[in-house]
Amino acid sequence: KPVQGELANWLAALRGEAEVAVPGEEGLGTVALAEAAYRSAELGRPVRYEIG
């Protein structure tokens, strides 16, 4: 169950017991890509997306 592992890592990082396994910047890129995919489907054409 990957989500449980990620959550456990995140909580450990909050407590100062570990480094975050996946940096927030990486998550932002994933969200930007998903939003671009939805927008592309909405418009029926390719769209550009930017990270940062």
ZAPA-529989 format. One record per atom (N, C-alpha, C): residue number from 1; residue in three letters; atom name; x, y, z. Coordinates in Angstrom, 1 decimal. Layout:
<atoms>
{num:NUM residuo:ala atomo:CA X:X Y:Y Z:Z}
...
</atoms>
This chain:
<atoms>
{num:1 residuo:lys atomo:N X:0.8 Y:-1.2 Z:0.0}
{num:1 residuo:lys atomo:CA X:0.0 Y:0.0 Z:0.0}
{num:1 residuo:lys atomo:C X:0.9 Y:1.2 Z:0.0}
{num:2 residuo:pro atomo:N X:1.3 Y:1.7 Z:-1.2}
{num:2 residuo:pro atomo:CA X:2.2 Y:2.8 Z:-1.3}
{num:2 residuo:pro atomo:C X:1.7 Y:4.1 Z:-0.6}
{num:3 residuo:val atomo:N X:0.4 Y:4.4 Z:-0.6}
{num:3 residuo:val atomo:CA X:0.0 Y:5.6 Z:0.0}
{num:3 residuo:val atomo:C X:0.2 Y:5.6 Z:1.5}
{num:4 residuo:gln atomo:N X:0.1 Y:4.5 Z:2.2}
{num:4 residuo:gln atomo:CA X:0.3 Y:4.4 Z:3.6}
{num:4 residuo:gln atomo:C X:1.8 Y:4.7 Z:3.9}
{num:5 residuo:gly atomo:N X:2.7 Y:4.1 Z:3.0}
{num:5 residuo:gly atomo:CA X:4.1 Y:4.4 Z:3.2}
{num:5 residuo:gly atomo:C X:4.5 Y:5.8 Z:3.0}
{num:6 residuo:glu atomo:N X:3.9 Y:6.5 Z:2.0}
{num:6 residuo:glu atomo:CA X:4.1 Y:7.9 Z:1.8}
{num:6 residuo:glu atomo:C X:3.6 Y:8.7 Z:3.0}
{num:7 residuo:leu atomo:N X:2.5 Y:8.4 Z:3.5}
{num:7 residuo:leu atomo:CA X:1.9 Y:9.1 Z:4.6}
{num:7 residuo:leu atomo:C X:2.7 Y:9.0 Z:5.9}
{num:8 residuo:ala atomo:N X:3.2 Y:7.7 Z:6.1}
{num:8 residuo:ala atomo:CA X:4.1 Y:7.5 Z:7.3}
{num:8 residuo:ala atomo:C X:5.4 Y:8.2 Z:7.1}
{num:9 residuo:asn atomo:N X:5.9 Y:8.3 Z:5.9}
{num:9 residuo:asn atomo:CA X:7.2 Y:9.1 Z:5.7}
{num:9 residuo:asn atomo:C X:6.9 Y:10.6 Z:6.0}
{num:10 residuo:trp atomo:N X:5.8 Y:11.1 Z:5.5}
{num:10 residuo:trp atomo:CA X:5.5 Y:12.5 Z:5.7}
{num:10 residuo:trp atomo:C X:5.3 Y:12.8 Z:7.1}
{num:11 residuo:leu atomo:N X:4.6 Y:12.0 Z:7.9}
{num:11 residuo:leu atomo:CA X:4.4 Y:12.2 Z:9.3}
{num:11 residuo:leu atomo:C X:5.7 Y:12.1 Z:10.1}
{num:12 residuo:ala atomo:N X:6.6 Y:11.2 Z:9.7}
{num:12 residuo:ala atomo:CA X:7.9 Y:11.1 Z:10.3}
{num:12 residuo:ala atomo:C X:8.7 Y:12.4 Z:10.0}
{num:13 residuo:ala atomo:N X:8.6 Y:12.9 Z:8.8}
{num:13 residuo:ala atomo:CA X:9.3 Y:14.1 Z:8.5}
{num:13 residuo:ala atomo:C X:8.8 Y:15.3 Z:9.3}
{num:14 residuo:leu atomo:N X:7.5 Y:15.4 Z:9.5}
{num:14 residuo:leu atomo:CA X:6.9 Y:16.4 Z:10.4}
{num:14 residuo:leu atomo:C X:7.5 Y:16.4 Z:11.8}
{num:15 residuo:arg atomo:N X:7.7 Y:15.1 Z:12.3}
{num:15 residuo:arg atomo:CA X:8.3 Y:15.0 Z:13.6}
{num:15 residuo:arg atomo:C X:9.8 Y:15.1 Z:13.7}
{num:16 residuo:gly atomo:N X:10.4 Y:15.4 Z:12.5}
{num:16 residuo:gly atomo:CA X:11.8 Y:15.5 Z:12.4}
{num:16 residuo:gly atomo:C X:12.6 Y:14.2 Z:12.5}
{num:17 residuo:glu atomo:N X:12.0 Y:13.1 Z:12.2}
{num:17 residuo:glu atomo:CA X:12.6 Y:11.8 Z:12.3}
{num:17 residuo:glu atomo:C X:13.1 Y:11.3 Z:10.9}
{num:18 residuo:ala atomo:N X:12.7 Y:12.0 Z:9.8}
{num:18 residuo:ala atomo:CA X:13.1 Y:11.5 Z:8.5}
{num:18 residuo:ala atomo:C X:13.0 Y:12.7 Z:7.5}
{num:19 residuo:glu atomo:N X:13.7 Y:12.5 Z:6.4}
{num:19 residuo:glu atomo:CA X:13.6 Y:13.4 Z:5.3}
{num:19 residuo:glu atomo:C X:12.4 Y:13.0 Z:4.4}
{num:20 residuo:val atomo:N X:11.7 Y:14.0 Z:3.8}
{num:20 residuo:val atomo:CA X:10.6 Y:13.7 Z:3.0}
{num:20 residuo:val atomo:C X:11.1 Y:13.0 Z:1.8}
{num:21 residuo:ala atomo:N X:10.4 Y:11.8 Z:1.5}
{num:21 residuo:ala atomo:CA X:10.9 Y:11.0 Z:0.3}
{num:21 residuo:ala atomo:C X:10.6 Y:11.6 Z:-1.0}
{num:22 residuo:val atomo:N X:9.5 Y:12.4 Z:-1.1}
{num:22 residuo:val atomo:CA X:9.2 Y:13.0 Z:-2.4}
{num:22 residuo:val atomo:C X:9.0 Y:14.5 Z:-2.1}
{num:23 residuo:pro atomo:N X:9.9 Y:15.4 Z:-2.7}
{num:23 residuo:pro atomo:CA X:9.8 Y:16.8 Z:-2.4}
{num:23 residuo:pro atomo:C X:8.5 Y:17.4 Z:-3.0}
{num:24 residuo:gly atomo:N X:8.1 Y:18.5 Z:-2.4}
{num:24 residuo:gly atomo:CA X:6.9 Y:19.1 Z:-2.8}
{num:24 residuo:gly atomo:C X:6.9 Y:19.6 Z:-4.2}
{num:25 residuo:glu atomo:N X:8.1 Y:20.0 Z:-4.7}
{num:25 residuo:glu atomo:CA X:8.2 Y:20.5 Z:-6.1}
{num:25 residuo:glu atomo:C X:7.9 Y:19.4 Z:-7.1}
{num:26 residuo:glu atomo:N X:8.2 Y:18.2 Z:-6.7}
{num:26 residuo:glu atomo:CA X:7.9 Y:17.0 Z:-7.6}
{num:26 residuo:glu atomo:C X:6.3 Y:16.8 Z:-7.6}
{num:27 residuo:gly atomo:N X:5.7 Y:17.0 Z:-6.5}
{num:27 residuo:gly atomo:CA X:4.3 Y:16.9 Z:-6.4}
{num:27 residuo:gly atomo:C X:3.6 Y:18.0 Z:-7.3}
{num:28 residuo:leu atomo:N X:4.1 Y:19.2 Z:-7.2}
{num:28 residuo:leu atomo:CA X:3.6 Y:20.3 Z:-8.0}
{num:28 residuo:leu atomo:C X:3.6 Y:20.0 Z:-9.5}
{num:29 residuo:gly atomo:N X:4.7 Y:19.4 Z:-9.9}
{num:29 residuo:gly atomo:CA X:4.9 Y:19.0 Z:-11.3}
{num:29 residuo:gly atomo:C X:3.8 Y:17.9 Z:-11.7}
{num:30 residuo:thr atomo:N X:3.6 Y:17.0 Z:-10.8}
{num:30 residuo:thr atomo:CA X:2.6 Y:16.0 Z:-11.1}
{num:30 residuo:thr atomo:C X:1.2 Y:16.6 Z:-11.2}
{num:31 residuo:val atomo:N X:0.9 Y:17.5 Z:-10.3}
{num:31 residuo:val atomo:CA X:-0.4 Y:18.2 Z:-10.4}
{num:31 residuo:val atomo:C X:-0.6 Y:19.0 Z:-11.7}
{num:32 residuo:ala atomo:N X:0.5 Y:19.7 Z:-12.0}
{num:32 residuo:ala atomo:CA X:0.5 Y:20.5 Z:-13.3}
{num:32 residuo:ala atomo:C X:0.2 Y:19.6 Z:-14.5}
{num:33 residuo:leu atomo:N X:0.9 Y:18.5 Z:-14.5}
{num:33 residuo:leu atomo:CA X:0.7 Y:17.6 Z:-15.6}
{num:33 residuo:leu atomo:C X:-0.8 Y:17.0 Z:-15.7}
{num:34 residuo:ala atomo:N X:-1.3 Y:16.7 Z:-14.5}
{num:34 residuo:ala atomo:CA X:-2.7 Y:16.2 Z:-14.5}
{num:34 residuo:ala atomo:C X:-3.7 Y:17.3 Z:-14.9}
{num:35 residuo:glu atomo:N X:-3.4 Y:18.5 Z:-14.4}
{num:35 residuo:glu atomo:CA X:-4.3 Y:19.6 Z:-14.8}
{num:35 residuo:glu atomo:C X:-4.3 Y:19.8 Z:-16.4}
{num:36 residuo:ala atomo:N X:-3.1 Y:19.7 Z:-16.9}
{num:36 residuo:ala atomo:CA X:-2.9 Y:19.9 Z:-18.4}
{num:36 residuo:ala atomo:C X:-3.6 Y:18.8 Z:-19.1}
{num:37 residuo:ala atomo:N X:-3.6 Y:17.6 Z:-18.6}
{num:37 residuo:ala atomo:CA X:-4.3 Y:16.5 Z:-19.3}
{num:37 residuo:ala atomo:C X:-5.8 Y:16.7 Z:-19.3}
{num:38 residuo:tyr atomo:N X:-6.3 Y:17.1 Z:-18.1}
{num:38 residuo:tyr atomo:CA X:-7.7 Y:17.4 Z:-18.1}
{num:38 residuo:tyr atomo:C X:-8.1 Y:18.6 Z:-19.0}
{num:39 residuo:arg atomo:N X:-7.3 Y:19.6 Z:-19.0}
{num:39 residuo:arg atomo:CA X:-7.6 Y:20.7 Z:-19.9}
{num:39 residuo:arg atomo:C X:-7.5 Y:20.3 Z:-21.4}
{num:40 residuo:ser atomo:N X:-6.5 Y:19.5 Z:-21.7}
{num:40 residuo:ser atomo:CA X:-6.4 Y:19.0 Z:-23.1}
{num:40 residuo:ser atomo:C X:-7.7 Y:18.2 Z:-23.5}
{num:41 residuo:ala atomo:N X:-8.1 Y:17.3 Z:-22.6}
{num:41 residuo:ala atomo:CA X:-9.3 Y:16.6 Z:-22.8}
{num:41 residuo:ala atomo:C X:-10.6 Y:17.5 Z:-23.0}
{num:42 residuo:glu atomo:N X:-10.6 Y:18.5 Z:-22.2}
{num:42 residuo:glu atomo:CA X:-11.7 Y:19.5 Z:-22.2}
{num:42 residuo:glu atomo:C X:-11.7 Y:20.2 Z:-23.6}
{num:43 residuo:leu atomo:N X:-10.5 Y:20.6 Z:-24.0}
{num:43 residuo:leu atomo:CA X:-10.4 Y:21.4 Z:-25.3}
{num:43 residuo:leu atomo:C X:-10.4 Y:20.6 Z:-26.5}
{num:44 residuo:gly atomo:N X:-10.0 Y:19.3 Z:-26.4}
{num:44 residuo:gly atomo:CA X:-9.9 Y:18.4 Z:-27.5}
{num:44 residuo:gly atomo:C X:-8.6 Y:18.7 Z:-28.3}
{num:45 residuo:arg atomo:N X:-7.6 Y:19.2 Z:-27.7}
{num:45 residuo:arg atomo:CA X:-6.3 Y:19.5 Z:-28.3}
{num:45 residuo:arg atomo:C X:-5.2 Y:19.5 Z:-27.3}
{num:46 residuo:pro atomo:N X:-3.9 Y:19.4 Z:-27.8}
{num:46 residuo:pro atomo:CA X:-2.8 Y:19.4 Z:-26.9}
{num:46 residuo:pro atomo:C X:-2.7 Y:20.8 Z:-26.2}
{num:47 residuo:val atomo:N X:-2.2 Y:20.8 Z:-25.0}
{num:47 residuo:val atomo:CA X:-2.0 Y:22.1 Z:-24.3}
{num:47 residuo:val atomo:C X:-0.6 Y:22.1 Z:-23.7}
{num:48 residuo:arg atomo:N X:0.0 Y:23.3 Z:-23.5}
{num:48 residuo:arg atomo:CA X:1.3 Y:23.4 Z:-22.8}
{num:48 residuo:arg atomo:C X:1.1 Y:23.5 Z:-21.3}
{num:49 residuo:tyr atomo:N X:2.1 Y:23.0 Z:-20.6}
{num:49 residuo:tyr atomo:CA X:2.0 Y:23.2 Z:-19.2}
{num:49 residuo:tyr atomo:C X:3.4 Y:23.6 Z:-18.7}
{num:50 residuo:glu atomo:N X:3.5 Y:24.4 Z:-17.6}
{num:50 residuo:glu atomo:CA X:4.8 Y:24.8 Z:-17.1}
{num:50 residuo:glu atomo:C X:4.9 Y:24.4 Z:-15.7}
{num:51 residuo:ile atomo:N X:6.1 Y:24.1 Z:-15.3}
{num:51 residuo:ile atomo:CA X:6.4 Y:23.7 Z:-13.9}
{num:51 residuo:ile atomo:C X:7.2 Y:24.9 Z:-13.3}
{num:52 residuo:gly atomo:N X:6.7 Y:25.4 Z:-12.2}
{num:52 residuo:gly atomo:CA X:7.5 Y:26.5 Z:-11.5}
{num:52 residuo:gly atomo:C X:7.3 Y:27.8 Z:-12.2}
</atoms>
